[in-house]
């Protein structure tokens, strides 16, 4: 008599954990989907707006917006399809989805580690590109527009300092700088050092990144933890689904 009740008891024990795991997975899928849309939106914004800064040193920054856009699309699509996996009750699909999250996480970590290892090289490339843009200011309208946006937005002037402009074709060895260096463009005398930004754009950008480093590290940690938890949830749901299906067949 007891032997005949065991399969039923096991099935009832599996369903509560299966329901809980499925609920957590669905919540994860919704959040993961929005995370993908966030990356996609950020990538499009970088392509439309931030490229004004990135064009200054396009040697290593041309692909950054497309990496964000590609990752965002992949995450959004997979997050949407994973809901079907959760409702289908197919353990194999759930295991595959968990594996995909882990692969995507490894790719993101590899890209982050590569960027950190080569950070000095990236800084040097950006520094060279920035100074090259100062010399090409009068030769290319897009470069001039990018430099103007950078200086007026970040409140900086030149590469290391405003004096860099004096060595460029723009100044012709005169002590003048572009209007975008002015603190108040409407009433600015570019010959008056008190009317222009004193700090160079390279130092200003490095200081800006340094001031946001805590937020950047925190966002990376949350992203890694979130995706790792998601992969574990998928494996747990796959395991519980397989166990429930096995109990029903017995």
C-alpha positions in Angstrom: 0.0 0.0 0.0 2.8 2.4 0.9 4.7 1.5 -2.2 1.8 2.6 -4.4 1.6 6.0 -2.7 5.2 6.9 -3.1 5.0 8.1 -6.7 2.1 10.4 -5.8 3.9 11.8 -2.8 7.0 12.4 -4.8 5.0 14.2 -7.5 3.3 16.5 -4.9 6.7 17.2 -3.4 8.1 18.3 -6.8 5.3 20.6 -7.9 5.7 23.3 -5.1 9.4 23.7 -5.8 8.7 23.6 -9.6 6.1 26.4 -9.2 8.5 28.5 -7.1 11.4 28.0 -9.5 9.2 28.8 -12.5 8.0 32.0 -10.8 11.6 33.2 -10.1 12.6 32.3 -13.7 9.8 34.3 -15.2 10.7 37.3 -13.0 14.3 36.9 -14.1 13.3 36.7 -17.8 11.3 40.0 -17.5 14.2 41.8 -15.8 16.7 40.3 -18.2 14.6 41.4 -21.2 14.6 45.0 -19.9 18.3 44.7 -19.3 18.8 43.8 -23.0 16.6 46.8 -24.0 18.7 49.0 -21.8 21.9 47.8 -23.5 20.2 48.3 -26.9 19.1 51.8 -26.1 22.6 52.7 -24.7 24.2 51.3 -27.9 21.9 53.4 -30.1 22.5 56.5 -28.0 26.3 55.9 -28.3 26.0 55.5 -32.0 23.9 58.7 -32.4 25.3 61.0 -29.7 28.4 59.6 -28.1 30.1 59.0 -31.4 30.7 62.8 -31.4 33.2 62.1 -28.7 34.3 58.7 -29.9 35.1 60.0 -33.4 37.9 62.0 -31.8 39.7 58.7 -31.4 38.1 56.2 -33.6 41.0 53.8 -33.6 39.6 51.7 -30.7 36.1 53.0 -30.2 34.4 52.4 -33.6 32.9 49.1 -32.5 31.8 49.9 -29.0 28.2 51.1 -29.9 27.7 48.0 -32.1 28.9 45.7 -29.3 26.2 47.2 -27.0 23.6 47.0 -29.7 24.4 43.4 -30.6 24.5 42.3 -27.0 21.2 44.1 -26.3 19.4 42.5 -29.2 20.7 39.0 -28.2 19.7 39.4 -24.6 16.3 40.8 -25.4 15.5 38.0 -27.8 16.8 35.3 -25.6 15.0 36.8 -22.6 11.7 36.7 -24.6 12.2 33.2 -25.8 13.1 31.9 -22.4 9.6 32.6 -21.2 8.5 30.0 -23.7 11.1 27.6 -22.3 9.8 28.2 -18.8 6.2 27.5 -19.8 7.0 24.6 -22.1 8.4 22.6 -19.2 11.2 21.2 -21.5 14.2 20.5 -19.2 16.6 20.3 -22.1 15.7 23.8 -23.4 16.0 25.2 -19.9 19.5 23.7 -19.5 20.5 25.1 -22.9 19.2 28.6 -21.9 21.2 28.5 -18.7 24.3 27.5 -20.7 23.7 30.3 -23.1 23.6 32.8 -20.2 26.9 31.5 -18.9 28.5 31.7 -22.4 27.3 35.3 -22.7 28.5 36.1 -19.3 32.0 34.7 -20.1 32.1 36.8 -23.3 31.2 39.9 -21.3 33.8 39.2 -18.6 36.5 38.5 -21.3 35.7 41.8 -23.0 35.9 43.6 -19.7 39.2 41.9 -18.6 40.7 42.6 -22.0 39.7 46.3 -21.7 41.2 46.5 -18.3 44.5 44.8 -19.3 44.9 47.1 -22.3 43.6 50.3 -20.5 47.0 52.1 -20.7 47.1 51.4 -24.4 43.5 52.6 -24.8 44.4 55.8 -23.0 47.4 56.4 -25.1 45.4 55.8 -28.3 42.7 58.2 -27.2 45.4 60.8 -26.2 46.9 60.6 -29.7 43.6 60.7 -31.4 42.5 63.8 -29.4 45.7 65.7 -30.3 45.4 64.6 -33.9 41.8 66.1 -34.0 43.1 69.4 -32.8 45.5 69.6 -35.8 42.7 68.5 -38.2 40.2 71.0 -36.7 40.3 73.3 -39.7 40.5 70.5 -42.3 37.4 68.4 -41.5 34.0 69.8 -40.5 32.9 66.6 -38.6 36.1 66.6 -36.6 35.6 70.2 -35.7 32.0 69.6 -34.7 33.1 66.7 -32.4 35.8 68.7 -30.8 33.4 71.6 -30.2 30.8 69.3 -28.6 33.5 67.7 -26.4 34.9 71.0 -25.2 31.6 72.7 -24.5 30.0 69.7 -22.8 33.0 68.5 -20.7 34.1 72.1 -20.0 37.6 71.7 -21.3 40.0 73.2 -23.8 42.7 71.5 -25.9 44.4 68.2 -25.1 46.5 68.7 -22.1 45.6 72.4 -21.7 44.2 75.3 -23.7 47.8 76.1 -24.8 47.7 73.1 -27.2 45.7 75.2 -29.6 48.5 77.6 -30.0 50.5 74.9 -31.7 47.8 74.0 -34.3 47.0 75.4 -37.7 43.9 76.9 -36.2 45.8 79.5 -34.2 48.7 80.1 -36.6 50.9 80.6 -33.6 48.5 83.2 -32.1 47.0 83.0 -28.6 43.5 82.1 -29.8 41.2 79.2 -29.1 37.8 78.1 -30.6 34.6 79.6 -29.2 33.7 76.2 -27.7 36.5 76.8 -25.1 34.6 79.8 -23.8 32.9 79.6 -20.4 30.2 82.0 -21.7 30.2 81.9 -25.5 27.8 84.8 -25.7 30.3 87.3 -24.1 33.7 85.7 -24.5 37.1 87.1 -25.4 39.2 84.2 -26.6 42.3 86.2 -25.9 41.4 86.5 -22.3 42.4 83.4 -20.3 39.8 84.2 -17.6 37.1 83.7 -20.2 38.0 80.2 -21.3 38.3 76.7 -19.8 41.7 76.1 -18.4 41.7 72.3 -18.1 42.6 70.1 -21.0 40.0 67.6 -22.4 42.1 64.5 -21.8 42.5 65.2 -18.1 38.9 66.2 -17.8 37.7 63.0 -19.3 40.0 60.8 -17.2 38.8 62.7 -14.1 35.2 62.2 -15.1 35.7 58.4 -15.6 37.6 58.2 -12.3 34.8 59.9 -10.4 32.3 57.4 -11.9 34.5 54.3 -11.4 32.6 53.2 -8.2 29.3 53.3 -10.1 30.9 51.4 -13.1 32.3 48.7 -10.8 29.0 48.4 -9.0 27.0 48.1 -12.2 29.4 45.4 -13.5 29.1 43.4 -10.2 25.3 43.6 -10.3 25.2 42.5 -13.9 27.5 39.5 -13.3 25.7 38.5 -10.2 22.3 38.8 -11.8 23.2 36.7 -14.9 24.9 34.1 -12.7 21.8 33.8 -10.5 19.7 33.5 -13.7 21.8 30.6 -15.0 21.5 28.8 -11.7 17.7 29.4 -11.7 17.4 27.9 -15.2 19.3 24.8 -14.1 17.2 24.5 -10.9 14.0 24.8 -13.0 15.3 22.3 -15.5 16.2 19.8 -12.7 12.7 20.2 -11.0 11.0 19.9 -14.3 12.8 16.7 -15.2 12.1 15.4 -11.7 8.4 16.2 -11.9 8.0 14.7 -15.4 9.9 11.5 -14.2 7.6 11.2 -11.1 4.5 11.5 -13.3 5.8 8.7 -15.6 6.4 6.3 -12.7 
